[in-house]
Structures are given as C-alpha cells and as structure tokens.
C-alpha cells in the first residue's frame, strides 16, 4: 500500500483542471508539485483565499467552525514545518475577531450553537505560541457557553438552541475536543467525566443495530419529522457525520489521559466504530455520501467523509488506539482521494479536492428531512473547507 501511495504522487499533476468555484491567482509563480500533499493543499488554499477569513468563499468575516477546522490543520502544519507564513495566516484570522477583553466579534453566546466552540482549539494553540492573554480570555468565554448550554435530560449538549432536544454526531467534534483540552489545562480532573458522558449518550442512543453505525441525529423528544417515533433516530448514515464523530473520538483520545477510568471504554468504542466503518469503504478507498447505500442510484463517493475517516484512522494508528492493521485502510482512503478526487490546475499547480457535499443538516427552514433524496440532493462542490482541512490533517498523519 505504501508503494501505491508513492506511485500516486504523480496522479495529482496529471489530473484534470479543478472545478471553477474560487477566484485563483493564475499569474503567481507555480506551486511546487513535488512538495508533500499537506503542503500542496495548504499552499493551494492560501492562493484561493489570501486571507483566512475568506475560507469557504465567505464574503464577510465571521467566527465559524469551518475556519477553526482548517486553521487547526494549518496549526499542525506549522508545528511540522516551522513555516511562519502558516502561523501568520492563522493569527491574522483570530486577531480580526478577538478583542483585548476576550470578547469575540460576530459570536453570540446566547445562540448556544455548539458549532461555534470548535475554533476555540486554535485559541489555545495561539496562547501557547504567544502568551497573549486575549486568546485565553476568548477560550474562557467559549468554555462559559458550555456551562449554560442546554442539554438533554441525561446531560447531552443540544446541537443548537434552535434545535432543541437533539444530539447530532457533528456536535461531538464541535464541542468535545476543546472541552477536554480546556478542562485538562484549567479545570478540575473530574470535569472530564462530562466529556465522556457526551460520547456515552451517542453510543447509547444513536446506533443502528443492522449496520453497526450511528445515525446522523437523535431527537430525544421525538417531535421532529425526521425522527423515528420509537427511537428518535434520523433515517440515514451521512458520511460526513460519521467523519465528524470519528475525528471527535480520536482527538479526545489524544487529549485525555490514558489513566482516566473511561479512557479504555472510549478506545474500545472508537475501534468498534472504525471496524464497522471500513466495512463500507469502497474498493476505490473512498466512502459514500450515504455510507451504507453504495448501490442506490444517485449516491456518490464524497470527499469530506473520506478525508475525515482517513484522518481518524491514521491518527488512531499513530496514537496506538487502533491496531496497526488499520493503517492500510487509511492509506487506501488517501490513495482514493488522490485517484478519485484531486485535480490540478496546470497553470499554477494549485490542487483541488472535489466531490464534497457543501452542507447537510436536519430540520430548519427550509426543512431538511434526513431522507436519502435529501442527502444526495444537496450541492456538491470543490474545495469546501470541511474536506480541505481533514485532507491536510490526514496527509500529515500519513507522513509520520
């Protein structure tokens, strides 16, 4: 498999021109097409979005989870390479939002949106790098949201205030890793129990016995039209939701101390999740938009789910919370992205990751019913941040 990955280093330079979704600077010096894939994707992202607030084609600066995801990848790339350009790219984004008192522009704590916790992980990175108390104060503010955040009867964080009584797989990635890291730095040792509780509730309520995988969402109240009247579950296994959850599990396993009483339980549940997920890995190495319905008309190999699951598996092996035998699945997943989803602009060697679902959720207005037709009907685009960040993270793990 390592030989396959090496041979596929040539695939990107031979691929088709990327989909035209972003304004790219085609007059600049061509990027190095012999660099590591992590560097190539980061450099391409900086061409697409010269300032990090522009990520995901944002027209106005906003504090958002996708920026936190991508800039976390940049922070790990900076730690790997020491390239100050990556650090400045990160810092310029956060300095646009974080005030001297730790308040955060465009962030509204009263919305109780767990997505908005995700950028907090990079605040802790910046505080370590600079010692600037603004970043610690901003992290304190995000932590205070979790103190008041609405919960299910058993203590699970609602996905958002406007999505009452609901836990989504996405939310575990948005909240749990930051929460765990903050508690270890500044909280009480027993505070981590609350982090593990979030996973315990997902494991208790969201799994489908037939597939061995968790569904996208669960409504404790059973009031949502998408929820099953008996189980409260949404109808399908969305690929990116599984990716979010897998990344949440492995990142918390990286943060939490191995001597914690619930650490081995989470480790076993993570291995179970990945054991089930690889059963649905396509022969190409990629995963489908609706994971378990590969043969159904309209389903497609999806970039962000593939990148996230590839990262989670590779990181799990590197952390020794997955057996070494799983490494081949990560290598196959990355090879599948290179073969199926990466394209290169011949004018400047800017690379693109294609076949990414732009967005998917449950409920809201217009109403998202969680049906198969809904998931495959959402727009598909290149270079969506929810695929690009995990691609960089996966590439870094496979370089280790």
C-alpha positions in Angstrom: 0.0 0.0 0.0 2.9 2.4 0.7 4.1 1.7 -2.8 0.7 2.5 -4.1 0.8 5.9 -2.3 4.2 6.6 -3.7 3.1 5.9 -7.2 0.0 8.1 -6.7 2.2 11.1 -6.0 2.1 11.6 -9.8 -1.7 11.4 -10.0 -2.3 15.0 -8.8 0.0 16.5 -11.5 -1.7 14.6 -14.3 -5.3 15.2 -13.2 -7.9 17.4 -14.8 -8.2 21.1 -14.2 -10.1 21.9 -10.9 -13.7 22.9 -10.8 -14.1 26.7 -11.1 -15.5 27.6 -7.7 -13.0 30.1 -6.5 -11.0 33.0 -7.9 -7.5 31.9 -8.1 -4.3 33.9 -8.8 -3.2 32.3 -12.0 -0.4 34.9 -12.5 1.6 33.8 -9.4 4.6 31.5 -9.5 3.6 27.9 -9.9 3.4 25.9 -6.7 5.9 23.2 -6.1 4.3 20.0 -7.4 6.9 17.8 -5.6 6.0 19.0 -2.1 4.2 16.9 0.4 0.4 16.7 -0.1 -0.2 18.5 3.2 1.9 21.5 2.0 0.4 21.4 -1.5 -3.1 21.7 -0.2 -2.3 24.4 2.3 -0.5 26.4 -0.3 -3.4 26.0 -2.7 -5.8 27.1 0.0 -3.7 30.3 0.5 -3.9 31.0 -3.2 -7.7 30.6 -3.2 -8.2 32.5 0.0 -5.3 35.0 0.6 -6.8 35.9 4.0 -8.1 33.1 6.2 -11.5 34.8 6.8 -12.2 34.2 3.1 -12.1 30.4 3.6 -15.2 28.7 2.2 -15.8 31.8 0.0 -17.1 33.9 2.8 -18.0 37.4 1.7 -17.7 38.9 5.2 -15.6 37.9 8.1 -17.3 35.6 10.6 -16.4 33.4 13.6 -17.2 30.0 12.2 -16.4 26.3 12.8 -15.0 25.7 9.3 -12.3 28.3 9.8 -11.5 26.6 13.1 -11.2 23.2 11.3 -9.0 24.4 8.6 -6.8 26.6 10.8 -6.3 23.7 13.2 -4.9 21.8 10.2 -2.6 24.8 9.5 -1.5 24.9 13.1 -0.4 21.3 12.9 1.3 22.0 9.6 3.1 24.9 11.2 4.3 22.7 14.1 5.6 20.2 11.5 7.3 22.7 9.1 8.0 25.8 11.2 6.9 27.9 8.2 5.9 31.3 9.7 3.6 32.1 6.8 1.2 29.4 8.1 1.3 30.9 11.6 0.6 34.4 10.3 -2.3 33.1 8.2 -3.8 31.6 11.4 -3.1 34.6 13.6 -4.4 37.2 11.2 -7.8 35.4 11.3 -8.1 35.3 15.1 -6.8 38.8 15.6 -9.6 40.0 13.4 -12.1 38.7 15.9 -10.6 38.5 19.4 -10.7 41.8 21.4 -8.4 42.7 24.2 -11.0 41.7 26.8 -11.5 38.3 25.2 -14.8 39.1 23.5 -15.3 37.7 20.0 -16.7 39.7 17.2 -19.7 38.1 15.4 -20.0 35.4 18.2 -23.3 35.3 20.1 -23.2 33.2 23.2 -26.9 33.3 23.6 -27.5 31.3 20.4 -26.0 28.3 22.2 -24.6 26.9 18.9 -22.1 24.2 19.7 -20.5 24.7 16.2 -19.1 28.0 17.5 -17.0 26.2 20.1 -14.8 24.5 17.5 -12.5 27.5 16.7 -11.5 27.5 20.4 -8.9 24.8 19.9 -6.8 27.2 17.9 -7.2 29.8 20.6 -5.3 27.5 22.9 -2.6 26.9 20.3 -2.2 30.7 19.9 -2.0 31.2 23.6 0.8 28.7 23.8 2.7 30.3 21.0 2.3 33.9 22.0 1.4 34.1 25.7 -1.2 36.7 24.7 -3.9 36.7 27.4 -6.6 37.7 24.8 -6.6 34.2 23.4 -7.0 32.6 26.9 -9.8 35.1 27.7 -11.6 34.2 24.5 -11.2 30.5 25.3 -12.7 31.2 28.7 -15.7 32.8 27.0 -16.3 29.7 24.9 -15.9 27.5 27.9 -18.6 29.6 29.7 -21.1 28.7 26.9 -20.8 25.0 27.8 -21.7 25.8 31.4 -25.1 27.2 30.4 -25.6 25.2 27.1 -29.0 23.4 27.1 -28.9 19.7 27.5 -31.0 16.6 27.1 -32.4 15.0 30.3 -29.3 12.8 30.6 -26.8 15.6 30.1 -26.1 15.6 26.4 -25.5 19.0 24.7 -28.2 20.1 22.3 -26.7 20.7 18.9 -28.1 24.3 19.0 -30.7 26.2 21.0 -32.8 26.3 17.9 -32.6 22.6 17.5 -34.0 21.6 20.9 -33.6 18.1 22.4 -31.3 17.0 19.6 -27.8 15.5 19.6 -26.0 15.2 16.2 -22.8 13.4 15.5 -21.4 16.7 14.2 -21.7 18.3 17.7 -19.3 15.9 19.3 -16.4 17.2 17.2 -17.5 20.8 17.6 -17.5 20.6 21.4 -15.7 17.7 22.9 -12.1 18.1 22.0 -12.0 21.8 23.0 -13.9 21.0 26.2 -11.4 18.2 27.1 -8.3 20.2 26.4 -9.7 23.2 28.3 -10.6 21.1 31.3 -7.2 19.4 31.4 -5.5 22.8 31.3 -7.7 24.9 33.6 -10.4 22.7 35.1 -10.8 20.1 37.7 -9.7 16.5 37.0 -13.2 15.0 37.3 -14.5 17.5 34.8 -13.5 15.1 32.0 -16.4 12.9 33.1 -18.7 15.3 31.4 -16.8 15.0 28.1 -17.1 11.2 28.2 -20.8 11.5 29.0 -21.3 13.1 25.6 -19.9 10.0 23.9 -21.7 7.6 26.2 -25.0 9.2 25.1 -24.2 8.9 21.4 -23.2 5.3 21.9 -26.4 4.6 23.9 -28.9 6.3 21.6 -27.7 6.7 18.0 -26.6 3.3 16.8 -28.4 1.2 14.2 -28.1 -2.5 15.1 -28.3 -3.6 11.4 -25.3 -1.5 10.2 -23.3 -1.2 13.4 -23.0 2.5 12.8 -24.6 5.6 14.4 -27.2 7.6 12.6 -26.7 11.4 11.9 -29.0 12.7 14.6 -31.3 11.8 17.6 -34.3 13.7 18.9 -35.0 12.9 22.5 -38.5 14.4 22.2 -39.4 12.5 19.0 -41.1 15.7 17.8 -39.0 16.3 14.6 -40.5 14.9 11.4 -37.1 13.4 10.6 -37.1 11.4 13.9 -38.3 7.8 14.3 -41.3 7.8 16.6 -39.9 4.9 18.7 -36.1 5.5 18.6 -35.9 9.2 17.8 -33.2 8.5 15.2 -32.8 10.2 11.8 -33.2 7.9 8.8 -29.7 7.5 7.4 -26.0 7.3 7.9 -24.5 10.5 6.5 -20.8 10.1 5.6 -19.6 13.4 7.0 -21.4 12.9 10.2 -19.5 9.7 10.8 -16.4 11.5 9.9 -17.1 14.3 12.5 -17.7 11.7 15.1 -14.6 9.6 14.3 -12.4 12.7 14.5 -14.0 13.7 17.8 -13.3 10.3 19.3 -9.6 10.1 18.2 -8.9 13.7 19.1 -10.3 13.3 22.6 -8.3 10.0 23.0 -5.2 12.1 22.1 -6.1 14.7 24.8 -7.4 12.7 27.7 -5.0 10.9 30.0 -4.8 7.1 29.4 -5.3 6.5 33.2 -8.8 8.1 33.2 -11.4 5.4 34.2 -13.3 5.9 30.9 -10.4 6.1 28.5 -10.3 2.4 27.6 -14.1 2.4 27.2 -13.8 5.2 24.6 -10.8 3.5 23.0 -12.9 0.3 22.5 -15.9 2.2 21.2 -13.6 4.0 18.7 -12.2 0.7 17.4 -15.7 -0.6 17.1 -16.8 2.4 15.1 -13.8 2.1 12.7 -14.2 -1.6 12.4 -17.8 -1.1 11.2 -16.9 1.9 9.0 -14.3 0.1 7.0 -16.8 -2.5 6.0 -18.4 0.2 3.9 -15.2 1.6 2.4 -15.4 1.4 -1.4 -12.9 -0.5 -3.4 -11.5 2.8 -4.5 -10.7 3.7 -0.9 -13.4 6.4 -0.6 -16.7 6.4 1.3 -20.1 7.3 0.0 -22.3 10.3 0.8 -24.9 7.9 2.4 -22.4 5.4 3.7 -24.3 2.1 3.6 -26.2 2.5 0.3 -23.5 2.4 -2.2 -25.6 0.8 -4.9 -28.5 3.2 -4.7 -28.9 5.5 -7.7 -27.6 9.0 -7.1 -25.2 8.1 -4.3 -21.6 9.2 -4.8 -18.1 9.0 -3.3 -17.8 12.0 -1.1 -14.6 14.0 -0.3 -15.1 15.2 3.2 -16.3 11.9 4.7 -13.3 10.2 3.0 -10.8 12.8 4.3 -12.2 12.7 7.9 -12.3 8.9 8.2 -8.9 8.6 6.6 -7.5 11.1 9.2 -9.2 9.5 12.1 -7.9 6.0 11.2 -4.4 7.2 10.5 -4.3 9.2 13.8 -5.7 6.3 15.7 -3.0 4.0 14.5 -0.3 6.6 15.2 -1.7 7.1 18.7 -1.8 3.2 19.2 -5.5 3.3 20.0 -6.1 1.3 16.8 -4.2 -1.8 15.8 -1.5 -1.3 13.1 -3.6 -3.4 10.7 -5.9 -0.5 10.2 -3.2 1.6 8.6 -3.9 0.0 5.2 -7.4 1.4 5.3 -6.1 5.0 5.9 -3.6 4.6 3.1 -6.3 3.2 0.9 -8.5 6.2 1.8 -5.8 8.7 0.9 -5.0 6.9 -2.3 -8.7 7.0 -3.2 -8.8 10.8 -2.7 -5.7 11.2 -4.9 -7.1 9.0 -7.6 -10.8 10.0 -7.5 -11.0 13.5 -6.1 -7.8 15.5 -6.6 -7.3 17.7 -9.6 -4.6 20.1 -10.5 -4.6 23.4 -12.4 -1.8 23.1 -14.9 -1.3 26.9 -14.9 -0.1 27.1 -11.4 -0.2 23.6 -9.8 -2.9 24.7 -7.4 -4.7 21.5 -6.3 -8.4 21.0 -5.6 -10.3 18.4 -3.6 -13.6 17.7 -5.5 -16.8 15.9 -4.8 -17.6 17.5 -1.4 -21.1 18.0 -0.1 -21.5 21.7 0.6 -23.8 21.3 3.6 -26.2 19.0 5.2 -28.3 19.0 8.4 -31.6 18.1 9.9 -34.7 20.2 10.4 -34.5 24.0 10.0 -36.2 26.1 7.4 -36.5 25.0 4.6 -37.0 21.7 6.4 -34.3 19.0 5.9 -36.0 15.6 6.4 -32.9 13.4 6.5 -34.1 11.3 3.6 -31.7 9.7 1.1 -33.0 12.0 -1.5 -32.2 15.0 0.7 -28.6 14.0 1.2 -27.8 13.3 -2.4 -29.7 16.5 -3.5 -27.5 18.9 -1.5 -25.0 20.9 -3.7 -21.6 19.3 -4.3 -18.5 21.5 -4.8 -14.7 21.5 -4.9 -12.5 22.8 -2.0 -15.2 23.0 0.6 -13.4 23.7 3.9 -14.9 20.6 5.5 -12.9 18.5 3.1 -9.8 20.5 2.7 -8.9 20.7 6.5 -9.2 17.0 7.1 -7.3 16.3 3.9 -4.3 18.3 5.3 -4.7 16.5 8.7 -4.8 13.1 7.0 -1.8 13.9 4.9 0.2 14.9 8.0 -0.7 11.7 9.8 0.3 9.6 6.9 3.7 11.4 6.7 4.5 10.3 10.3 
